[in-house]
Every structure is written in C-alpha cells, then in structure tokens.
Amino acid sequence: MAATTPRVSAVIFDLDGTLLDTERATRDVLNEFLAAYGKVPDKEKEERRLGQMYRESTTGIIADYGLPLTVEEYAVAIYPLYLKRWQKAKPLPGVERLVKHLHRNGVPLALASNSVRRNIDHKLLKLKDWKDCFSVILGGDQVPRGKPSPDMWVALRITVLLPSNKTICKFAIHYTSDILVLRFTLLKHLRWLITT
C-alpha cells in the first residue's frame, strides 16, 4: 500500500526577507538618518535588532545612539525615508509564482510580520494583485507581543487557517527565533519550510 502525502492545510509567510527584499532596499535608511545627528550605525547592534518588534527596536536605537527623540518623534522623522525605499523593494525570486500556485490550489495563505500593519500595507503595494491571495494578514501591532513570542502563531491558529490539531502547515519564515518559538507553542504536528 502506497503512503499518502498529507495535504498542506495552510502556509504562513513572513514578509521582510521572505516575500520582499525590503532589507536590501532599506539597508541605508538608518545610516542616512543617523548621519543627520553625527552618528554612525554599529553593525553588530543593528544585526541583533533584525526581527525585533518596532517599539523595542526604536527604543534601542534611541538609547544606543543617544538621540534626543521620543519613540513617536523618531517614527515621524524616519518614516518618509522608509516609504521612499520600500518602493524600491522587489519580491524575492520565485515567491510570486509559489504564492499564486498555492492560492490557485486552494491552500489558505497568511502573512505574519513584526512590522506594524500600516507599514505592511505600504510594503504590500509592491505585491500588486497577488497580495489578495492572503486570507489573513497580521502585523506585530495586532497582537499583545510580536515574534518571537508565540502570540502571533496562536492568533493565526485561532483563525480559520488551522482548524484542527491534525493540520500540516508550512511556514516560510526568515528568522531562526521564529523556529524556536514555533517548537514551543500550541501548534503541533507542523512541518517548517524555512527560507534563509
């Protein structure tokens, strides 16, 4: 008797560095912003900040570089620089084809990002019509705590995406911390598709 392959019930994608190459497009934004204050980014500190929640990252930047700004003032000042650069971000190779294929075959798709929802919506403009393939889009500001906390994964499980504990769900994620959290959440019987 031939073994049957279980049907994939859902796929959850990260956005930055998985669907869109936003990291390359925005790499110099902090350099440009800090230069106005006579500061130079510390590469090691910035590497550790990748994947952090917005408020955590912003608070760290303000403290690390001694910026005379509140989190809100920083956001207002740097946002136009990011908006301009997000327009240059390109989908990563093969992603559009994969998303459309999964959608066409009835696999529910979700997007889970630590970016705040307003920023996700601006970035998704680059995805044109295929952004409509996602039945759920969840930003870091829509859950009590973003990744690597399990809150986002639990919120997605509660949605129609993961109706039972027998579901096989693939995750297209970018950060190793996401893998560690997934191993310890309520989501059982999962297989991971990791992109690096």
C-alpha positions in Angstrom: 0.0 0.0 0.0 1.4 3.4 -1.0 1.9 6.0 1.6 -0.3 9.0 1.2 1.1 12.5 1.5 -0.9 14.7 3.8 -2.4 17.8 2.2 -0.9 21.1 3.3 -3.7 22.9 5.1 -2.1 26.4 5.2 1.1 28.3 4.6 2.2 31.2 6.7 4.7 33.6 5.3 6.9 36.3 6.9 7.2 39.5 4.8 10.6 41.1 5.1 13.3 39.0 3.7 10.9 36.2 2.8 8.4 37.7 0.3 10.1 41.1 -0.3 13.7 42.1 -0.3 13.0 45.1 2.0 16.2 44.6 4.0 18.4 45.4 1.0 16.2 48.3 -0.1 16.2 49.9 3.3 19.7 49.0 4.4 21.0 52.6 4.3 18.0 54.3 5.9 19.4 54.2 9.4 22.8 55.4 8.1 21.2 58.4 6.4 19.0 59.2 9.4 21.9 58.9 12.0 24.2 61.0 9.9 21.9 63.9 10.5 22.8 63.5 14.2 26.5 63.0 13.6 26.2 59.2 14.4 27.3 56.1 12.6 25.4 52.8 13.0 27.1 50.0 14.9 26.8 47.0 12.6 26.8 44.4 15.4 23.9 46.2 17.3 21.9 46.5 14.1 22.3 42.8 13.3 20.9 41.9 16.7 17.9 44.2 16.0 16.7 42.4 12.9 13.3 40.8 13.5 12.6 42.8 16.7 9.3 44.5 17.3 9.1 48.1 16.2 8.9 49.7 19.7 11.7 47.5 21.0 14.0 48.3 18.0 13.2 52.0 18.1 13.8 52.3 21.8 17.1 50.6 21.4 18.2 52.8 18.6 17.3 56.0 20.5 19.2 54.8 23.6 22.2 53.3 21.7 22.9 56.4 19.7 21.8 59.0 22.3 19.2 60.5 20.1 17.2 63.5 21.5 13.9 62.0 20.4 10.9 60.1 21.8 9.7 56.9 20.0 6.9 58.9 18.4 9.3 61.7 17.2 11.7 59.1 15.8 8.8 57.4 13.9 7.6 60.6 12.4 11.2 61.6 11.3 12.3 58.3 9.8 9.0 57.2 8.2 9.3 59.2 5.0 12.8 57.7 4.4 11.4 54.2 4.7 8.4 54.9 2.5 10.7 56.1 -0.3 12.9 53.0 0.0 10.0 50.5 0.3 9.0 51.5 -3.3 12.3 50.0 -4.4 11.9 46.7 -2.7 11.4 43.8 -5.1 9.7 40.4 -4.5 12.3 37.7 -3.9 12.8 35.2 -6.8 10.1 32.6 -7.2 7.9 33.9 -4.5 5.1 35.3 -6.7 4.9 32.0 -8.6 4.8 30.0 -5.3 2.1 32.2 -3.8 -0.1 32.1 -6.9 0.4 28.4 -7.2 -0.7 27.7 -3.6 -3.6 30.1 -3.9 -4.8 28.6 -7.1 -4.7 25.1 -5.5 -6.9 26.2 -2.6 -4.2 26.4 0.1 -5.1 29.2 2.6 -2.2 31.7 2.9 -1.4 34.1 5.8 1.2 36.7 6.3 2.7 37.2 9.8 5.1 40.1 10.3 6.6 42.0 13.2 6.1 45.2 11.1 3.2 47.4 12.2 0.2 46.9 10.0 0.4 50.4 8.4 3.9 49.5 7.2 2.8 46.1 6.0 0.1 47.7 3.9 2.7 50.1 2.3 5.0 47.2 1.5 2.3 45.1 0.1 1.7 47.7 -2.7 4.8 46.1 -4.3 2.9 42.7 -4.5 0.2 44.1 -6.8 -2.7 41.7 -7.3 -1.1 38.7 -5.6 -1.4 40.3 -2.2 -5.1 39.4 -2.4 -4.0 35.7 -2.1 -3.5 36.1 1.6 -6.7 35.4 3.6 -5.1 36.7 6.9 -2.5 39.4 7.3 -1.3 40.0 10.8 1.1 42.8 12.0 3.1 43.0 15.2 0.9 45.7 16.5 -2.2 43.5 16.2 -1.1 41.0 18.9 0.0 41.6 22.5 3.6 40.6 21.7 5.2 40.0 18.3 7.6 37.3 17.2 9.4 35.6 18.7 6.6 35.5 21.3 4.0 32.8 20.3 1.1 35.3 20.3 1.1 35.7 16.6 1.2 32.0 15.9 -1.6 31.4 18.4 -3.7 34.2 16.9 -3.3 32.5 13.5 -4.2 29.1 14.8 -7.5 30.6 16.2 -8.4 31.8 12.7 -9.8 29.6 10.0 -6.3 28.8 8.9 -5.7 26.0 11.3 -8.9 24.3 12.2 -7.5 21.1 13.8 -4.5 19.8 15.6 -4.0 17.3 12.7 -3.2 20.1 10.3 0.0 20.2 8.4 1.1 23.8 8.0 4.2 25.1 6.3 6.0 28.2 7.5 8.1 30.4 5.2 10.0 32.3 7.8 13.2 34.3 7.8 14.5 34.4 11.4 15.8 31.5 13.5 14.0 32.9 16.5 10.7 32.1 14.8 11.6 28.4 14.6 12.4 28.3 18.3 9.1 29.8 19.2 7.1 27.5 16.9 8.6 24.5 18.6 7.2 25.6 22.0 3.8 26.9 21.0 0.4 25.1 20.9 0.9 24.4 17.3 1.6 20.7 17.0 2.2 18.4 14.1 3.8 21.1 11.9 6.4 20.9 9.3 8.5 24.0 8.6 9.6 25.4 5.3 12.5 27.7 6.2 13.9 30.4 3.9 17.2 32.0 4.6 
